[in-house]
């Protein structure tokens, strides 16, 4: 009985922690979904802000959260100092501020990008951070100790780093799509040693500027087997994560891909990237070139180059960089509605409890009801610019601007607080 009680207590503690996390870019499933309860749909600098703390440096990485700790990355001194910062979730107090990499000569980046755009990943007592060509590292999340570093994955980003790695089992899988080299690689998450590296079979454009990409891969299940799907310049791929072997590919015209793929009832939804982005739905099965056989639908109008789409039920929602929101039927790609939200968008939306949350670069957020007709719930304003996608844990959303991190959570009214 005593052993049973101990095991039950351990299981309960593990369950609490496991449900209390936002472990990667776009959340537990990597697709922007959250099951948070009582998340606010309205906020401002004076409403539903539990705390607001200044974040040093510049970074567009999303926060990741496990238990009582929040981690994010930033870069100081114009990219000469790449850092990981740990905050206390309850108060926003800084626990650790760790310099992971010192860089002598950082490359120039796009004015809209940062040196700390790839998001961290957290699992158990380990945190993985990635700064593109400047290095990848693993930290002990409870102490901030750097356990290993790897600076072998070198490419010329031209615009700065952007792709976030993912964890698949014991592997940390990284996109490396520069103007000079294009490949995908897997590192042992425990040691940082390279396990495999696969050159991209696509984009041989003579203009090397059209060979780069910045998307984040997604692990999916296809007929009981895990695939890693990724979009790069001119081609989307399915890979065997254990070996790095290419399983299938789909060809298109596009480069500098940013949006992360999503799944909708067995269909893989990808974005073809700059210059004229399109949204494609693909059956991620078969072998070799499946362009002619497995592309189910294509949408060409008002497709984003930066924000990822989000799927809710039978609908795909996307917002263009210029602020036009579109609702599509996930099975057919048929447009249900289209409307201009206003502003410019880079952050990816999230879905929660029948609502879609969109975040503009100007600091405005628009909440819509997740139906097939336009239903605007609220508009909200914060100081600063928003290019980082948010994290959600419990009843709170953690939203990063260019200067601060906010904990947005329902706060008691004056009358309620006086009771």
N, C-alpha and C positions, 0 to 999 in steps of 0.2 A: 504493500500500500504506500509506504514511504517513497519507494522508487517511482511508483506510478505518479504520485503527487509532484515529485521533482521533474519527471518527464513532461507532465502537463504544464508545469510552470515554464519550463524551457520552451515548449511549443507555443505557449501563449505569448511569451516575450518575442519569439521569432516572428510570429504572425503579426504582432503589433508593429515591429520594425519593418517587416516586408511590405505592409500596407501603408507605410508612412514614408514613401520615397518617390522621388522623381529622378531616376538614375541616369538619364541620358537626354540628348537633344530630342525634343518633342515627346518626352514622357515615357512611361513604362512600355508602351507598344511602339514607340518611335513614330507615331502618326498623329500626335496632337490630341489624343483623347484623355479625358480625366473623369473619374467618378466622384469627384469632390462633392460634399454636401454643403448646402447653404452658401455657395460661393456668391459674393456680391455681383450684381450686374450694374451697379453705379458706384462711382467714386470720384474724388477730386483731391486737391491738396488739403482740403478741410473735412473730407468725408471718407470714412471707412479706410483710414490709413493707420495700421497698428504701429508701424515705424517706418522711418526713411533714413538711410545712412549713405554717406558719401563713399564712392568707390574711387580709389586713386587710379590714375593712368587712363588708358583707352582700350576698350575691348567690346566686341559684339557677341561674345560667347554667352550662351544661356546658363543660368545657374543649375546645378544639380544638388539634390537634397537626399539625405538619408538620416532618419532619426532627428537628432537635435542640431545637425550641422548642415550648413550650406557651403558649397564650394563654387567658385567661379575663377576665371583667368583674366589677366589684364597685362598690358605692356606699358612700361614707363620709359621715359627718356628717349622718345621717338623710336622705340623698338630695340633699344640696347639692353633692356631688362625685362625678361619674360617671367611672369609671376603667377602663383596660385594663391588665392585668398580664401580663408575659411571664416565664416561668420556663425555666431550663435543664432539658431532659428528663432528663439523666443524673443531676443532683445536686439538682434542686429549687431551685437558687439563683435569686433574682430578678435578671432582666436589665434589665427596664424596668417602671416603674410610672408610667403616663401619665394625667394628668387630661384627659379628652376633652371633657367638658362641666361647667361650673359652673352650678348651678341656684339662683336666688334664692329661689324659693318652691315647692318640690316639693309636689304634691298628697298628701293622705293616701292610704294604701294598705291593702289587706287585711293583717291581722296575719300571715297565712300567706305572703304574697308578699314580694318584694323589689323594689328599684328597678333591679336588674340581673338580671332573670330571663331575658330573651331571650339566646340563645347567640350567640357570634361565628361568623364564617365565614372560612376561610383558603384562599387559592389563590395559588400562586406566591409572589411577594414582597408580597402584599397581604392585609390583614386588614380585614374589615368588622364594625363593632359597631353595635348598635342598642339604644336605651334608650326605645323607644316614643315618646311625644309629646315627650320631652326631646331627641331628636335621633338622627341616623344619621351615621356617619362611616367613612372609609376611612383606614387607617394603613399605612405601609410596615413590613412585618413584620420586616425586618432591622435597622431603626433606631428604630422606634417613632414616627417622624415622622407627624403628622397631615396627610394629603394633601388631604382635603376634608371638609366637614361640611354637613349638610342638616337644618334645623330647621323645615321647612315642613309636615311630616305631623302636624298637630295634631289630637288628639282628647282627650276626657275618658274615661280608662280606668275611672274610679271605684275599681277595686281595684288599680291599678298596672299597669305594662307586663307582657306575657307572650308575645306572638307573636314567633317568630324568623323573620327574612327567609330567602329562599333565592336562590341564583344560578341563572339559566337563560341560558346564553350570556353576553352582555354586560349583562344586566339583573339588578338586585337587586330582587326582588319582595317587597313588604311588605304584611301585613295591617294594617288600621287600623279596628278595630271597637269604637267607644266607645259611650257612652250618648247622645252628641250626633250623631256622624257615623259612617257605616259605608261603607267603600270599600276597594278593593285598588289598589295603585299600584306602578309600576315606575320605578326610578331607573337612570340610566346608571352602571354600576359604576365607570367610569373617572373621571367628573366629579361625580357626585351630582345631576345635573340630572334633573328629572322627565321621563320619556318618555311615560307614559300614566297615567291615573287613571280607574277605573271604579267608580261608585257601586253598592253592593249593591242588587239588585232585590228582595231578600226583606225580612224582619222590619220590619213597620210597627206592631209592638205598641205600644198607647198607653202602656204602662208602659215608659219608656225603659231601665229597669234590665234589661229582658229583651231588649235589642238588642245588648248587648256580647258579645265573644268574644275568645279568646286562643290560638287554634290556630295551628299552623305549616303552611304549604302544602306540597304534594309534587308534584314534576314526574314525570309518567309518560308512557310511550309507548303510544299507541293507534293501531293500524293504520299504524305508521310515522310518526305525527305526535305532537309533544310537546304535552301538555296540562298546565296547572297546576290541580290540584284543591285545593279549600279548603273547610273547614267554618266556617260562621258561624252566627249566631242564626237558627233556624228554617229554614235552607236550606244545602245543600251545592252547590258550583258546580264546573263545569269551564270553564276560560278558555283562550283562545289567548294564549300568553305574549308573542307578538310585538306584539299589538295591544291586549290587554286585553278583547277582545270575549268576552262570555259565550256559551258553546257549549251548555250544558245546565244544568239544576238539578233537585234533589230536595228536596221539602218534608218537614219534620218539626216536632215541637214540642221546643224546647230552646234554651238560651242559655249564655253563659259557657263555650263549648266550649274545651277544652284539648288533648285527645289529638290527635296527628298521624295522618293517614290512613296506611294500609298497603295493599299489594297482595298478593293471594293467587291465583295462577294465573288472572290476568285479571279477578278481582273486586276492586273497590275497597272496603275495609273502613273505615267511618267511625263516629264516636261522636257521638251527638246532643246531648251536653252536659247541664248541669243542667236541670231538677230531678230528673227520672227518666231517667237516661241509658239509651240503647239502643245496641246495636251492629247496624249495617246493612251488608249486602253488596250492592253495586251494580255493574251492568255500565256502565262509564263511556263510553257511546257514544250516538249519536243527537243530537237537537237539541231545545231547548226544555224543557218540563216532562216529565221521564221517570219521575216518581214511580210512576205506575201500571204502567209497562211494564218497568222495569229494576231494581227492587228484588227481589233473589233470596231473601234471608232476613233475619229480624230476631230478635235475642235481647234479652230484657228483664231477665233476672235477673243480679244481681251484676256489672253493667257499670260500669267505672270512670268517674269524672268528671275525673280528672287523669292517671293513667298511660296511656301509649299501649299498644296491643296489640303483639305480635310474632308473626310467622308463621314456622313451621319446617315445611318439607315440606307435608304435607296438613293441618296443624293450626294453629289460631289460639290463642295463649295470652294471657290477660289476668288482671290482678289488680285487684280493686276497691279503692277508697280505704280500705275497712275490712278489707282483708287476705284476701279470699276469691279463690283462684286457680281459673280455669276453663279447661279445654281443650275446644275446639270443632273439629268437622270443618269445614274451610275451605270445602268445596263446598256443604254443606247447612246449616251452623250447628248441627248436632246436637251435644248435649253428650256429651263422652267421659268427663270426670270433673270433680268440683268438690271443693275442700278448703279449709279455713281455715288460712292461714299464721300468723295473729296479727299484731297491730300495725296501723299506718296507713301508706298508701302514696301517694306523689306522683311519685317518680322513675319513669321508664319502664324496663322490663326490656331486657336484651340477650340475644342468642342466640350461642353459640359452641360448636363441636365437640360437638354433641349435648346441650348443656346450656342451660338458661334461668336467668338470674341476676335475682333480684328484690331490691329495696332498700327497706327501710322507713324511715319518718321517725324511728324510734327508734334508728337506727344498726345494726339487724340486717339481715343479708342471707341469703336462702335460695336454694340452688342445687338445681334439679330436673333430672332427665333428661327430654329432650324427646321423650317418647313419649305414647301415648294412655292410659296408666295412670300413676297417681301414683307417683313414685319420687324420694324426697327424698335428695339426695346429701350436703348439708352445711348447717349453720347457722353464721353467722359474726357477730362483734360488733366494732364500732368505737365509740370515744368520739364524742359529738356526734350531731347530727341529719343525715339525708340527705334532701334534696329535689331535688338536682341529679342528672341522669342521667349515667352514667359515659362515659369515652372509653377506647378500647383501641387500642394500637399495639404491634406486635412480640409479645412475650410478657408484656406488662404492662397492667394496668388502672389508670386514673387516676380515682380516686373522690373527690368533693368532699363534705365535711361543712359544717356551718355555721361551722366554725372553721379547717379544715385541708384541704389536698389531699394524698392518699396516692398513692404509686406501689406497687401491689400486684403482686408478682412472686415466682415461686418462688425461695427463698433456700436455699443449701446448708446441710445439717445440720452440727452441730458436728463430727461424724466426717468428713464430706465436706470441710469447710473445713480440717481438720487434715492431710489427705492431701497 
